[in-house]
Amino acid sequence: MIQSLLIANRGEIACRVIRTARRMGIRTVAVYSDADAKALHVRQADEAVHIGPSPARESYLVGEKIIAAAKATGAEAIHPGYGFLSENAEFAQAVIDAGLVWVGPKPASITAMGLKDAAKARMIAAGVPVTPGYLGEDQSPERLRAEADAIGYPVLIKAVAGGGGKGMRRVEAGADFADALDSCRREAASSFGDDRVLIEKYVLSPRHIEVQVFGDSHGNVVHLFERDCSLQRRHQKVIEEAPAPGMDAVTREAICAAAVRAAKAVDYEGAGTIEFIADASEGLRADRIWFMEMNTRLQVEHPVTEEITGVDLVEWQLRVASGEVLPKRQDELSIHGWAMEARLYAEDPAKGFLPSVGRLDLFRLPQTLRIETGSVEGGTVSPFYDPMIAKLVVHAETRSEAVRDLQGACCKVMIEPVKTNAWFLALLLGAPEFLSGVTTTGFIGGNTDALCRPPQPAAAMLQAAADQAIFHDDFVKGRVGDPEFDLLNGTLGFRLNAVPNRSVRLDIDGQPTTVDYQPGGEQAYWDSGASWSQLAQTTVLFSDGAAFETRPARIDGSGHHSAHDGDILSPMPGKIIAVEVAAGQAVTKGQKLLTLEAMKMEHTLTAPFDGVVAELNAHAGGQVQVEALLVRIEPAEKDAS
């Protein structure tokens, strides 16, 4: 058995691997960049090595530094986690050549499945059904457009070297193909250093079904059943569950057997996932499920498989890498109950899912379920890496119980001032389509307006915020004695002095609100947990996973936009890909202003209201820093007549 292990990753997956390794008595070594010097995985490991500056390309993506760190610390093996170098065959081979144990599949297996076109050809030869499409070498825009026309729209453009939802574009009509191809290639080149693409027929009622497989060095391959990962946004999974709703025994047997054939076709060892696309227009059927790709690593969503099988997949990885036989045979594996996972991201769904970075002044997650995280209160969400900050995982006897528990957990998330998608997750889990188990991969995209409308502050919240504003005003002006509140956790104690009814004007997340205050009715809400900062004159209230920042209004109550409402700031460091407007141009609310590339994804910034571009400080190709003023929109002048 491996005695010492270096984890070539960061965040929650590094913490996850460390947890199992510690239980198995294996010494762990963490690596970290400048941005992660105080990160949780660094503190949890037995030893930690600094490997470079914050950008991943200068630290976590530099294989030579990671191997050197393993050598310097006496680590016997390297676990890559997921992302970064986990599916890099050259790195895997370099680890082996350095005399270290690679906790993952053979480099040849990674190569065989790494390029989608070659992988599909191999799957066809192995008798695994694949989606109709174009896998050719001719990458000219003209040939790709002709193939898409022949396949029939809608089609999906996918990066040959892609993964993680990057480098993928759905095209509805031929007229949209050229722009989609350009965007896809830019993202593919940025993320993978390879802009080649393939074309696939887009399935109109698609569900994403994947199968966990595991192989050892003795020729054994098993599956650990399926997961449903259909709730996605821009091809990034949001909520995953196991087993898949609506999966009957015959279809399960067919898809799992196909997954095992796929793994055996590349002589697979270790943990892997075979991803399938299912046409669910008539439910899940074995003859309407096709191979998409294989992920030659541990998946983000592996906890749901662990929960329904009782297996520790990281332990299996370490045992297989040590040369052991798989701990269980196929007939010893079975499904128990239902599991679900929600990915908690530092992002703002109400603003186009823009990532949110900064210090986690408040970071509190419910403790009644499995939490996978690399974040802590007082830590920082960096602009350099993926914005996922935690995974919330539940296991229950039935699907309905799992949904109830996970939705309840999402509603109890309390994080501030960094924005999160907790309330968005809660809305998703309560959607009738999801509850019925029929959501497809296009569900979020087709219901964005409804799902991205945050919950409104409840009446009790508004009363509590008004009470807080009045209390602060009285306290500052010396009209009350010693306040009874807890300075440690910021929770206000009940105020005994009576306050008469009055109208209170508040600013709630930048929006003017007038509250008819009625004293005495606010205490119930304080008991549910609200945070107060006296110095900032700010009250932060939490409801259904959403955070509401309130303070005494700084507006005239006329409904006019304030001077800075139209300032479009860069949410993070990045590169301007395209500018869609010019100075002086009239724009309408929601109109696309520019596209920013950051965190290897393209983000669209839009106009917050109807107005005129008063200032433009962005140009295509330009690099910008966080909070740089890119565009200023001023309200259009109203006709005086």
Backbone torsions as a table, in degrees:
resi	resn	phi	psi	omega
1	MET	NA	140.9	175.4
2	ILE	-55.8	137.2	-179.3
3	GLN	-105.4	-23.0	180.0
4	SER	-144.1	141.4	-169.8
5	LEU	-139.5	129.8	172.1
6	LEU	-100.3	132.8	178.3
7	ILE	-101.7	113.7	-176.1
8	ALA	-87.7	57.1	-176.8
9	ASN	-161.4	-170.4	-175.2
10	ARG	-144.8	-180.0	170.5
11	GLY	63.4	-148.6	-171.7
12	GLU	-65.4	-34.2	-178.8
13	ILE	-70.3	-34.9	175.8
14	ALA	-63.9	-42.9	177.9
15	CYS	-64.3	-37.7	179.7
16	ARG	-62.7	-46.1	-179.6
17	VAL	-66.5	-40.5	179.3
18	ILE	-60.0	-40.1	-178.1
19	ARG	-60.1	-47.3	179.5
20	THR	-68.8	-42.0	-179.6
21	ALA	-59.9	-42.2	179.5
22	ARG	-62.7	-41.5	178.4
23	ARG	-62.2	-31.7	-179.3
24	MET	-87.8	2.0	179.3
25	GLY	77.9	22.9	-179.0
26	ILE	-97.4	130.0	177.0
27	ARG	-70.9	138.7	-176.2
28	THR	-117.4	146.2	177.2
29	VAL	-125.6	127.0	176.9
30	ALA	-101.1	155.4	170.6
31	VAL	-120.6	152.2	-177.3
32	TYR	-152.5	152.4	175.7
33	SER	-95.9	179.2	177.3
34	ASP	-55.5	-43.5	-176.8
35	ALA	-65.9	-23.9	-175.0
36	ASP	-105.7	18.2	-175.5
37	ALA	-57.6	-31.0	-179.0
38	LYS	-111.9	20.3	-175.9
39	ALA	-69.7	159.7	-176.8
40	LEU	-63.1	-40.9	-177.8
41	HIS	-65.5	-28.6	177.3
42	VAL	-67.9	-39.9	-179.1
43	ARG	-73.3	-30.7	-176.1
44	GLN	-80.5	-28.0	-177.2
45	ALA	-72.6	158.3	177.6
46	ASP	-70.3	-27.3	-179.2
47	GLU	-151.3	152.6	-179.3
48	ALA	-140.4	144.8	-177.6
49	VAL	-127.9	129.7	176.6
50	HIS	-77.1	130.5	-176.1
51	ILE	-122.2	11.2	173.4
52	GLY	139.4	-173.4	-179.2
53	PRO	-64.1	171.7	-174.5
54	SER	-63.0	-43.0	-179.5
55	PRO	-57.0	135.1	-176.4
56	ALA	-59.2	-34.4	-178.4
57	ARG	-66.2	-14.0	178.6
58	GLU	-108.3	4.0	-177.7
59	SER	-143.4	-82.8	-173.9
60	TYR	-67.3	-16.4	178.9
61	LEU	-101.7	6.1	179.4
62	VAL	-99.5	96.8	-175.8
63	GLY	-59.9	-36.1	-178.0
64	GLU	-61.8	-38.9	179.6
65	LYS	-67.1	-37.8	-178.6
66	ILE	-69.1	-43.4	178.3
67	ILE	-64.7	-39.6	178.0
68	ALA	-62.6	-38.7	178.7
69	ALA	-65.0	-39.1	178.0
70	ALA	-63.8	-43.8	179.8
71	LYS	-63.5	-43.9	-175.9
72	ALA	-66.4	-29.2	-176.9
73	THR	-99.8	-1.1	179.6
74	GLY	75.9	20.3	178.1
75	ALA	-69.4	139.5	179.9
76	GLU	-87.5	-27.4	-171.2
77	ALA	-140.4	161.0	177.4
78	ILE	-127.0	125.2	174.0
79	HIS	-104.4	123.0	-174.4
80	PRO	-86.3	-8.2	-175.2
81	GLY	67.2	-137.8	172.3
82	TYR	-133.2	158.5	-172.8
83	GLY	75.3	-170.4	-179.8
84	PHE	47.5	-116.6	-174.2
85	LEU	-100.2	13.8	-172.7
86	SER	-64.2	-28.1	-179.8
87	GLU	-117.5	29.6	179.1
88	ASN	-98.8	106.1	-175.5
89	ALA	-64.2	-35.2	179.7
90	GLU	-65.1	-40.3	177.8
91	PHE	-66.2	-44.1	178.9
92	ALA	-56.9	-43.4	179.9
93	GLN	-67.0	-37.4	178.8
94	ALA	-64.3	-37.7	177.1
95	VAL	-62.4	-46.4	179.6
96	ILE	-64.0	-43.5	179.9
97	ASP	-63.8	-25.5	178.7
98	ALA	-81.4	2.2	179.4
99	GLY	83.3	16.6	-179.6
100	LEU	-104.3	161.4	177.6
101	VAL	-88.7	127.5	177.2
102	TRP	-94.1	118.0	-179.8
103	VAL	-87.4	79.2	-177.4
104	GLY	177.6	-176.8	-178.8
105	PRO	-71.2	166.3	176.5
106	LYS	-60.2	144.6	177.0
107	PRO	-53.1	-36.6	179.7
108	ALA	-64.5	-35.0	178.5
109	SER	-69.5	-39.4	177.4
110	ILE	-62.1	-45.1	179.9
111	THR	-62.5	-42.8	-177.7
112	ALA	-61.6	-34.6	-177.9
113	MET	-103.1	-3.9	-174.6
114	GLY	-72.3	-33.8	178.9
115	LEU	-101.7	120.8	-171.3
116	LYS	-60.6	-36.1	-178.2
117	ASP	-67.7	-45.6	179.7
118	ALA	-67.0	-37.6	179.9
119	ALA	-63.2	-40.3	-179.8
120	LYS	-65.8	-39.7	178.3
121	ALA	-62.2	-40.6	178.6
122	ARG	-66.2	-37.7	179.5
123	MET	-66.9	-38.5	177.4
124	ILE	-60.2	-42.4	179.6
125	ALA	-65.5	-28.3	-178.9
126	ALA	-89.0	2.4	178.9
127	GLY	79.7	22.3	177.4
128	VAL	-96.4	125.3	-177.4
129	PRO	-66.0	136.2	-178.6
130	VAL	-124.7	157.9	-179.8
131	THR	-70.9	137.2	176.2
132	PRO	-59.1	140.6	179.1
133	GLY	176.6	-170.1	-178.6
134	TYR	-114.0	125.0	-177.9
135	LEU	-119.3	17.2	-169.3
136	GLY	-72.9	166.8	-179.7
137	GLU	-79.6	-26.6	-179.0
138	ASP	-69.8	109.9	-175.5
139	GLN	-105.6	16.5	179.7
140	SER	-67.9	143.9	178.9
141	PRO	-55.4	-34.9	-178.7
142	GLU	-66.2	-43.6	-179.4
143	ARG	-68.2	-42.2	-179.8
144	LEU	-63.4	-41.0	178.0
145	ARG	-64.9	-41.8	179.9
146	ALA	-62.8	-40.7	179.2
147	GLU	-66.4	-40.2	178.3
148	ALA	-62.9	-42.0	177.9
149	ASP	-60.8	-39.7	-177.8
150	ALA	-70.8	-37.9	179.1
151	ILE	-66.6	-39.4	-178.4
152	GLY	99.7	132.9	-176.7
153	TYR	-82.4	150.9	3.6
154	PRO	-78.2	151.8	175.4
155	VAL	-125.6	166.3	177.8
156	LEU	-119.6	124.0	173.1
157	ILE	-91.6	127.5	-177.1
158	LYS	-130.8	136.5	175.0
159	ALA	-64.2	132.6	179.7
160	VAL	-58.7	-38.6	-178.1
161	ALA	-99.7	20.5	-171.0
162	GLY	-76.5	178.6	179.2
163	GLY	170.3	159.7	177.7
164	GLY	65.9	19.5	178.4
165	GLY	82.5	-2.6	-179.4
166	LYS	-85.6	147.6	179.1
167	GLY	71.0	41.8	178.9
168	MET	-135.4	134.9	177.9
169	ARG	-141.0	133.2	173.5
170	ARG	-89.8	134.6	-179.1
171	VAL	-121.5	122.9	-175.9
172	GLU	-87.4	-28.5	-176.2
173	ALA	-150.7	158.4	-177.9
174	GLY	-57.7	-32.9	-178.3
175	ALA	-64.7	-23.0	-178.4
176	ASP	-93.9	-4.2	-169.3
177	PHE	-65.2	-46.1	-174.2
178	ALA	-60.4	-46.7	-179.6
179	ASP	-64.8	-41.2	179.9
180	ALA	-64.9	-39.3	179.0
181	LEU	-63.7	-44.3	179.5
182	ASP	-61.2	-45.8	-179.3
183	SER	-64.2	-42.8	179.7
184	CYS	-62.2	-43.8	-178.7
185	ARG	-66.8	-38.6	177.7
186	ARG	-60.1	-48.7	-178.2
187	GLU	-65.5	-38.9	179.3
188	ALA	-64.9	-42.9	179.4
189	ALA	-64.1	-40.2	-179.5
190	SER	-68.6	-40.2	-174.6
191	SER	-84.3	-34.6	-171.1
192	PHE	-126.2	-4.9	-177.9
193	GLY	68.0	23.1	-176.7
194	ASP	-150.7	115.5	-175.6
195	ASP	-98.7	11.7	178.7
196	ARG	-71.5	147.9	-176.5
197	VAL	-133.7	166.5	169.7
198	LEU	-128.8	164.1	-179.2
199	ILE	-117.7	134.5	177.6
200	GLU	-127.7	150.0	170.0
201	LYS	-64.9	131.3	178.5
202	TYR	-86.6	121.9	-179.9
203	VAL	-77.1	127.7	-170.5
204	LEU	-74.2	-27.4	176.5
205	SER	-122.7	63.1	-170.2
206	PRO	-83.7	137.8	166.8
207	ARG	-121.0	141.2	-178.3
208	HIS	-96.0	108.8	178.3
209	ILE	-116.4	129.7	179.6
210	GLU	-130.1	155.1	-177.1
211	VAL	-121.6	128.4	174.8
212	GLN	-78.3	123.3	176.3
213	VAL	-119.1	160.1	179.3
214	PHE	-149.7	131.5	177.8
215	GLY	-126.9	159.9	175.7
216	ASP	-124.0	179.3	-177.4
217	SER	-81.3	3.7	-179.8
218	HIS	-105.6	11.9	176.9
219	GLY	88.9	4.7	179.9
220	ASN	-89.4	137.6	174.8
221	VAL	-136.8	130.3	176.2
222	VAL	-128.6	163.4	170.2
223	HIS	-112.1	153.8	176.8
224	LEU	-118.2	39.5	173.3
225	PHE	73.2	-173.5	-169.6
226	GLU	-105.3	163.2	170.6
227	ARG	-128.3	149.3	173.9
228	ASP	-106.8	121.5	-178.1
229	CYS	-124.9	40.9	-173.3
230	SER	-75.8	-24.9	179.0
231	LEU	-78.0	100.8	-174.7
232	GLN	-133.8	154.9	172.4
233	ARG	-129.5	120.4	-176.6
234	ARG	53.0	41.4	177.6
235	HIS	68.3	11.1	173.6
236	GLN	-100.4	128.1	-178.1
237	LYS	-68.2	142.5	-178.0
238	VAL	-116.4	-48.6	177.4
239	ILE	-131.6	132.4	179.3
240	GLU	-124.7	152.1	178.9
241	GLU	-147.0	159.0	176.0
242	ALA	-146.8	135.0	-1.8
243	PRO	-75.4	-177.2	179.2
244	ALA	-81.1	130.7	178.2
245	PRO	-63.2	137.6	178.9
246	GLY	83.3	5.1	-179.2
247	MET	-84.3	117.4	177.4
248	ASP	-91.3	169.9	-174.0
249	ALA	-63.2	-38.3	-178.0
250	VAL	-67.0	-46.0	179.7
251	THR	-66.3	-40.0	177.9
252	ARG	-60.0	-44.5	-179.9
253	GLU	-61.4	-41.2	-178.2
254	ALA	-67.0	-47.3	-176.4
255	ILE	-70.6	-38.2	179.5
256	CYS	-69.5	-36.9	176.9
257	ALA	-65.8	-38.5	177.3
258	ALA	-64.1	-37.7	179.1
259	ALA	-65.0	-41.0	178.3
260	VAL	-65.4	-40.4	176.7
261	ARG	-61.3	-40.3	179.7
262	ALA	-62.3	-43.9	-179.6
263	ALA	-66.1	-41.6	-180.0
264	LYS	-66.7	-28.7	-178.6
265	ALA	-65.0	-21.1	178.8
266	VAL	-116.6	18.9	176.4
267	ASP	53.0	54.4	-167.5
268	TYR	-79.8	140.2	173.6
269	GLU	-128.8	142.2	177.6
270	GLY	91.1	-165.7	-177.1
271	ALA	-86.2	136.7	177.3
272	GLY	-153.7	164.5	179.9
273	THR	-132.5	129.1	174.5
274	ILE	-99.1	118.9	-176.7
275	GLU	-99.0	134.5	-179.8
276	PHE	-123.9	152.0	170.7
277	ILE	-110.4	132.1	-178.1
278	ALA	-116.4	134.3	170.6
279	ASP	-83.6	104.8	-173.2
280	ALA	-97.8	19.3	-178.8
281	SER	-61.6	-25.9	176.5
282	GLU	-124.7	34.5	-176.9
283	GLY	82.5	-179.6	179.6
284	LEU	-80.9	121.9	179.8
285	ARG	-133.3	141.0	-176.1
286	ALA	-60.0	-31.4	-177.5
287	ASP	-85.9	4.1	178.8
288	ARG	-127.1	34.2	177.1
289	ILE	-127.0	127.5	-174.5
290	TRP	-127.7	146.9	176.5
291	PHE	-64.7	135.7	173.2
292	MET	-107.7	-56.7	-177.0
293	GLU	-167.1	170.2	174.2
294	MET	-120.2	134.0	172.4
295	ASN	-98.1	114.1	-174.1
296	THR	-89.8	58.2	-176.9
297	ARG	-167.5	179.6	170.8
298	LEU	-74.6	140.5	-179.0
299	GLN	-92.7	154.5	174.5
300	VAL	-54.5	-39.9	-174.3
301	GLU	-87.7	16.0	-177.8
302	HIS	-59.3	-25.5	-179.6
303	PRO	-59.7	-30.8	-178.3
304	VAL	-68.8	-33.3	175.1
305	THR	-67.8	-41.7	177.6
306	GLU	-59.9	-39.4	-176.0
307	GLU	-68.5	-37.0	-177.3
308	ILE	-87.1	-15.4	-179.2
309	THR	-109.2	-16.6	-177.0
310	GLY	74.6	18.7	-177.1
311	VAL	-104.4	141.0	171.9
312	ASP	-95.5	103.0	-174.4
313	LEU	-68.1	-30.1	176.8
314	VAL	-67.9	-40.6	175.6
315	GLU	-60.3	-43.7	177.4
316	TRP	-59.2	-41.2	178.5
317	GLN	-58.8	-45.8	-177.3
318	LEU	-68.2	-36.8	178.8
319	ARG	-69.2	-44.4	179.3
320	VAL	-64.5	-41.4	178.3
321	ALA	-63.7	-25.8	177.8
322	SER	-83.7	0.4	176.9
323	GLY	95.3	4.6	-178.2
324	GLU	-78.0	161.4	173.8
325	VAL	-77.0	151.4	176.6
326	LEU	-49.5	134.9	-177.1
327	PRO	-62.1	-25.6	-179.2
328	LYS	-135.5	149.5	172.5
329	ARG	-85.8	168.0	-179.5
330	GLN	-58.6	-41.2	-177.2
331	ASP	-73.4	-4.6	177.5
332	GLU	-98.2	-0.5	-178.7
333	LEU	-105.3	137.1	179.3
334	SER	-152.6	167.1	-177.5
335	ILE	-96.6	132.6	177.9
336	HIS	-128.2	111.0	175.6
337	GLY	74.2	-154.7	-175.6
338	TRP	-137.9	140.1	179.6
339	ALA	-129.7	148.2	176.9
340	MET	-140.6	149.7	178.0
341	GLU	-133.8	135.4	174.5
342	ALA	-116.2	132.7	178.8
343	ARG	-90.4	116.3	179.4
344	LEU	-89.9	115.7	-177.5
345	TYR	-110.0	148.4	170.7
346	ALA	-85.4	87.4	-176.8
347	GLU	-158.3	162.8	-177.5
348	ASP	-115.3	99.4	-179.6
349	PRO	-59.1	-30.0	-178.7
350	ALA	-71.3	-14.2	179.2
351	LYS	-121.7	47.6	175.9
352	GLY	69.3	24.3	179.1
353	PHE	62.7	31.3	176.3
354	LEU	-63.5	131.9	177.3
355	PRO	-58.3	146.7	179.6
356	SER	-116.6	125.9	-177.6
357	VAL	-118.3	163.8	177.4
358	GLY	133.0	-170.2	-176.3
359	ARG	-81.0	138.7	177.0
360	LEU	-89.2	79.5	-179.5
361	ASP	-62.7	-35.6	176.0
362	LEU	-129.2	123.4	-179.0
363	PHE	-143.0	92.8	-176.2
364	ARG	-130.6	122.1	-179.4
365	LEU	-115.8	148.8	178.2
366	PRO	-61.7	145.1	-175.3
367	GLN	-104.3	15.7	-176.9
368	THR	-96.1	10.9	-178.0
369	LEU	-147.5	178.1	179.1
370	ARG	-78.6	127.2	179.0
371	ILE	-117.3	128.3	172.0
372	GLU	-115.3	115.0	-177.7
373	THR	-152.2	156.4	172.3
374	GLY	-118.8	12.4	-176.4
375	SER	-108.1	153.3	177.4
376	VAL	-141.5	158.7	176.1
377	GLU	-61.7	132.8	-176.3
378	GLY	93.1	-11.9	177.2
379	GLY	-78.3	-175.2	-175.5
380	THR	-130.1	137.4	170.4
381	VAL	-89.1	116.2	-173.9
382	SER	-88.0	148.2	175.4
383	PRO	-77.8	-2.7	-172.8
384	PHE	-88.2	-14.6	-172.6
385	TYR	-132.2	176.6	179.2
386	ASP	-55.4	139.1	-175.4
387	PRO	-81.6	8.5	176.8
388	MET	-70.3	125.5	-176.6
389	ILE	-112.1	-12.7	177.9
390	ALA	-168.7	161.8	171.3
391	LYS	-125.3	129.6	177.9
392	LEU	-102.9	122.2	-172.8
393	VAL	-125.6	129.9	177.9
394	VAL	-124.6	154.5	174.4
395	HIS	-136.8	131.5	-178.5
396	ALA	-144.5	174.0	179.9
397	GLU	-70.5	-36.4	-176.7
398	THR	-128.5	164.5	179.1
399	ARG	-64.9	-43.5	-178.7
400	SER	-61.4	-37.1	177.3
401	GLU	-68.7	-38.4	178.9
402	ALA	-64.6	-42.5	177.8
403	VAL	-61.2	-47.0	179.9
404	ARG	-58.2	-45.7	-177.1
405	ASP	-67.8	-40.4	-177.8
406	LEU	-72.3	-40.4	177.6
407	GLN	-62.7	-42.5	178.2
408	GLY	-61.2	-38.5	178.8
409	ALA	-66.1	-42.4	179.8
410	CYS	-62.4	-36.7	-179.9
411	CYS	-68.3	-20.5	-177.0
412	LYS	-96.6	3.0	178.4
413	VAL	-67.0	132.0	178.2
414	MET	-128.3	99.8	-178.8
415	ILE	-133.6	135.1	-176.9
416	GLU	-162.4	145.5	1.5
417	PRO	-87.4	-4.3	176.8
418	VAL	-62.0	134.2	178.3
419	LYS	-79.1	148.2	177.0
420	THR	-134.9	169.9	178.7
421	ASN	-96.2	20.4	-175.4
422	ALA	-58.5	-45.8	-179.3
423	TRP	-67.9	-32.2	176.0
424	PHE	-64.7	-42.3	177.1
425	LEU	-61.9	-41.7	179.7
426	ALA	-62.7	-40.6	177.6
427	LEU	-64.7	-42.2	178.4
428	LEU	-58.9	-46.0	-176.7
429	LEU	-67.1	-20.9	179.1
430	GLY	-97.0	-1.6	-179.0
431	ALA	-66.5	134.3	-179.5
432	PRO	-55.2	-37.6	-179.6
433	GLU	-64.2	-40.2	178.4
434	PHE	-69.2	-41.5	-179.8
435	LEU	-60.8	-30.8	179.3
436	SER	-85.4	-6.5	175.4
437	GLY	76.5	26.6	-176.8
438	VAL	-120.5	12.6	-178.5
439	THR	-66.9	142.5	178.0
440	THR	-106.8	176.7	-178.2
441	THR	-66.6	-17.6	179.5
442	GLY	-93.0	4.8	-173.9
443	PHE	-62.2	-48.4	-177.6
444	ILE	-64.4	-47.1	-179.7
445	GLY	-60.9	-33.1	-179.3
446	GLY	-83.4	-7.9	-177.8
447	ASN	-131.8	29.5	-173.8
448	THR	-58.9	-45.1	-175.8
449	ASP	-59.4	-45.3	-178.3
450	ALA	-71.4	-39.4	-175.7
451	LEU	-78.3	-21.7	-176.0
452	CYS	-101.8	16.7	175.4
453	ARG	-97.7	106.2	-173.9
454	PRO	-64.5	154.5	177.8
455	PRO	-62.5	149.0	179.6
456	GLN	-89.2	151.9	179.3
457	PRO	-60.1	133.1	178.2
458	ALA	-72.5	162.4	-178.8
459	ALA	-57.4	-40.1	179.9
460	ALA	-64.1	-35.0	177.7
461	MET	-64.6	-44.3	-178.3
462	LEU	-64.6	-38.9	177.3
463	GLN	-63.1	-42.4	179.6
464	ALA	-64.1	-41.4	179.8
465	ALA	-66.6	-39.7	178.0
466	ALA	-64.3	-43.4	177.7
467	ASP	-58.7	-39.8	-179.1
468	GLN	-66.0	-41.8	179.9
469	ALA	-64.2	-42.3	178.4
470	ILE	-64.5	-44.0	-179.3
471	PHE	-60.7	-44.1	-179.6
472	HIS	-64.0	-40.9	179.9
473	ASP	-63.4	-44.9	178.6
474	ASP	-64.8	-39.1	-177.5
475	PHE	-67.1	-45.2	-179.2
476	VAL	-63.3	-36.4	-177.4
477	LYS	-87.4	5.1	174.7
478	GLY	76.0	22.5	-177.1
479	ARG	-90.0	-3.5	177.8
480	VAL	-131.0	163.9	179.1
481	GLY	-85.0	-149.7	-179.0
482	ASP	-64.7	122.6	178.7
483	PRO	-73.4	144.1	178.6
484	GLU	-99.3	83.3	175.5
485	PHE	-141.1	156.8	-174.3
486	ASP	-90.0	107.8	-178.9
487	LEU	-68.2	-20.5	-176.6
488	LEU	-71.3	-49.0	-176.5
489	ASN	-108.8	-0.1	174.0
490	GLY	75.9	12.4	-178.7
491	THR	-92.2	124.7	-176.5
492	LEU	-72.2	135.0	173.0
493	GLY	-83.9	164.3	-177.0
494	PHE	-67.0	132.5	-178.9
495	ARG	-92.1	124.1	-173.9
496	LEU	-80.3	-31.1	-176.9
497	ASN	-70.8	135.2	-177.3
498	ALA	-76.3	148.4	177.5
499	VAL	-124.2	130.0	-178.8
500	PRO	-69.3	160.5	175.5
501	ASN	-60.1	140.6	177.4
502	ARG	-164.1	162.8	174.7
503	SER	-90.6	132.6	-178.7
504	VAL	-120.7	128.2	177.5
505	ARG	-96.2	126.0	-177.7
506	LEU	-122.9	156.2	170.2
507	ASP	-109.6	111.7	-178.5
508	ILE	-112.1	109.2	-175.9
509	ASP	50.0	41.0	176.0
510	GLY	85.7	-1.7	-178.4
511	GLN	-107.1	132.5	179.2
512	PRO	-70.5	134.8	-179.1
513	THR	-142.6	133.0	175.9
514	THR	-106.2	129.2	-177.6
515	VAL	-116.2	128.5	172.3
516	ASP	-83.9	98.2	-171.6
517	TYR	-76.9	132.5	176.0
518	GLN	-124.7	107.8	-174.1
519	PRO	-61.1	145.7	174.3
520	GLY	96.8	-12.7	-176.7
521	GLY	-100.1	3.6	-173.7
522	GLU	-93.5	-15.3	-171.7
523	GLN	-62.5	-34.3	-178.3
524	ALA	-58.8	-34.7	-178.4
525	TYR	-77.2	-36.1	178.2
526	TRP	-59.6	-34.1	-178.5
527	ASP	-64.2	-21.9	-179.4
528	SER	-83.4	-8.8	173.3
529	GLY	108.1	89.9	174.8
530	ALA	-123.2	150.3	-176.1
531	SER	-108.7	140.2	-176.5
532	TRP	-132.5	134.8	175.4
533	SER	-120.4	110.6	-177.4
534	GLN	-64.4	-43.5	-175.2
535	LEU	-63.9	-39.0	-177.8
536	ALA	-86.2	-2.3	-175.1
537	GLN	51.8	36.3	-174.1
538	THR	-122.7	135.7	172.7
539	THR	-112.9	130.3	175.7
540	VAL	-109.4	119.9	-178.9
541	LEU	-111.8	142.8	-178.5
542	PHE	-118.7	134.6	178.0
543	SER	-152.8	125.9	176.8
544	ASP	53.6	37.4	177.2
545	GLY	86.4	-5.9	-178.9
546	ALA	-100.2	146.8	176.2
547	ALA	-109.1	132.8	179.7
548	PHE	-119.0	119.1	179.5
549	GLU	-95.7	119.2	-177.3
550	THR	-122.5	148.5	176.2
551	ARG	-156.1	163.7	175.5
552	PRO	-54.1	138.0	-173.9
553	ALA	-62.6	139.5	176.2
554	ARG	-114.6	28.2	-178.4
555	ILE	-122.3	169.0	-176.8
556	ASP	-88.4	-0.1	178.2
557	GLY	79.3	4.6	-177.7
558	SER	-81.4	-11.8	-177.4
559	GLY	90.1	-0.4	178.7
560	HIS	-73.1	151.0	176.2
561	HIS	-72.9	140.6	179.5
562	SER	-73.9	171.4	-172.2
563	ALA	-59.9	-28.7	-173.5
564	HIS	-109.7	7.0	179.7
565	ASP	-60.9	-28.6	-176.0
566	GLY	-94.8	7.4	178.1
567	ASP	-77.6	118.4	177.8
568	ILE	-98.8	107.7	-176.7
569	LEU	-102.4	150.9	176.3
570	SER	-70.1	123.6	-178.3
571	PRO	-73.1	-12.9	-178.3
572	MET	-168.3	166.3	175.2
573	PRO	-62.9	142.3	-180.0
574	GLY	-176.3	-169.3	-178.3
575	LYS	-121.9	133.9	177.3
576	ILE	-76.4	119.7	-179.4
577	ILE	-89.4	-40.8	-177.8
578	ALA	-153.3	144.6	174.8
579	VAL	-118.5	124.2	-171.8
580	GLU	-101.9	-3.8	-176.6
581	VAL	-131.7	169.9	178.0
582	ALA	-128.4	157.7	178.1
583	ALA	-59.0	135.8	-179.9
584	GLY	88.2	-7.7	-177.4
585	GLN	-76.2	139.4	174.3
586	ALA	-77.9	138.5	-179.8
587	VAL	-132.7	159.6	177.4
588	THR	-113.7	157.9	-179.5
589	LYS	-55.6	129.8	179.8
590	GLY	88.2	-5.3	-179.1
591	GLN	-69.2	140.3	-179.7
592	LYS	-67.7	127.1	179.3
593	LEU	-101.0	-48.9	-179.4
594	LEU	-161.5	167.1	178.7
595	THR	-120.2	127.8	-179.3
596	LEU	-111.7	132.3	174.3
597	GLU	-99.5	120.4	179.1
598	ALA	-154.0	148.9	-176.4
599	MET	53.1	34.2	177.2
600	LYS	63.8	19.7	177.7
601	MET	-130.4	156.3	176.3
602	GLU	-95.7	132.2	-177.9
603	HIS	-123.2	129.9	-179.3
604	THR	-95.0	129.0	176.1
605	LEU	-105.5	132.8	-172.9
606	THR	-123.0	165.9	179.5
607	ALA	-72.5	133.3	-178.4
608	PRO	-78.1	-18.4	179.2
609	PHE	-163.4	172.1	176.3
610	ASP	-66.6	137.3	-179.8
611	GLY	178.8	-155.3	-177.6
612	VAL	-130.4	142.3	176.8
613	VAL	-73.6	99.1	-177.4
614	ALA	-82.6	-26.2	-178.3
615	GLU	-150.8	136.1	-179.9
616	LEU	-133.2	116.0	-176.6
617	ASN	-119.6	30.2	-177.3
618	ALA	-132.6	145.1	174.7
619	HIS	-142.5	149.4	-177.7
620	ALA	-57.4	130.7	-179.9
621	GLY	93.7	-10.8	-177.6
622	GLY	-77.8	145.0	175.7
623	GLN	-92.6	138.2	-179.2
624	VAL	-130.3	154.7	178.8
625	GLN	-102.1	166.0	-179.1
626	VAL	-60.5	137.5	178.4
627	GLU	67.0	15.5	173.1
628	ALA	-69.5	137.6	178.0
629	LEU	-74.3	114.0	-177.8
630	LEU	-94.6	-47.6	-178.3
631	VAL	-141.9	143.5	172.2
632	ARG	-120.2	122.4	178.1
633	ILE	-104.2	127.9	175.3
634	GLU	-110.3	142.5	179.8
635	PRO	-56.6	143.1	178.3
636	ALA	-67.0	141.8	178.6
637	GLU	-66.9	131.9	178.7
638	LYS	-80.5	149.7	178.9
639	ASP	-66.3	118.7	-176.3
640	ALA	-63.4	-24.3	-179.6
641	SER	-73.3	NA	NA
